[in-house]
């Protein structure tokens, strides 16, 4: 039996991290990579058990099951359609499953698998994924993994991005996870068989084109700054010069805190080098969190004007309570488009420049103190 794979598919197959995500753009060979990987695992580890999932049964039947029946030799593999179960001659099992509703995860409540595979992971919710991780277990010595493939977009875009994309550089393991990107141009077999595929992708809407042609994860519904580009707006780690001004900018409401530490260079370019994002914090707790995380001298702490509104429960404004707890604030303007910032005592051009640049330049977690 001869199996042809791309270099990216080989990376996915050889990945040993506990959680692996493969994909990005359409046409990168994700589903085929899953099917090949599942076959090789089943043959290598006799009696192993795997589960491969799509969100719905029709999707499963039209993609993964069909691909497996086309690829797997009949003398090694049989498929029981009534159980959606694939059996290998050496005793290995490949279950084809789906989770159409949240409670469908309990179909697998008592199951044990060496590998669980999610195809189109962004079609699943985070709750589904996290629960099914618990089904990866067993007393044998076989590798235990969760291996997924997907494009950007879908209901799970945000949590998948946070779990796999935002944690660090692709192609490297971070906290037991690795993201292996793949674009249509990485799939030489598709490029040779269907060279017009890229042309068809180029005719999509801008959002769909960014997701499916370029595998861009920095897009989402309702996004205000659509020009964000990770390759442009994220920088490699460097020591922040001492002479650069540093600011803390924040928003707070309904016990939710979102804040960013920003350094501004001598040209007015801004670099976000640290963040805090946490819910369930009353104002005094939020202030203490900010103070504890800062650890350096700041030029200003900047917040939206609504934090100066008096609160009925205390008669004080949130800004006053922040100040009482060690975080004095100055007020920003609410004009998102102009991006200007003024203090209550007058304008500060460098701060205004910082706000404009911060929005245009970096959310970079890679610059460091």
Order of alpha helices (4+ residues) and beta strands (2+ residues): alpha-beta-alpha-beta-alpha-alpha-beta-beta-beta-beta-alpha-beta-alpha-beta-alpha-alpha-alpha-alpha-beta-beta-beta-alpha-beta-alpha-beta-beta-beta-alpha-beta
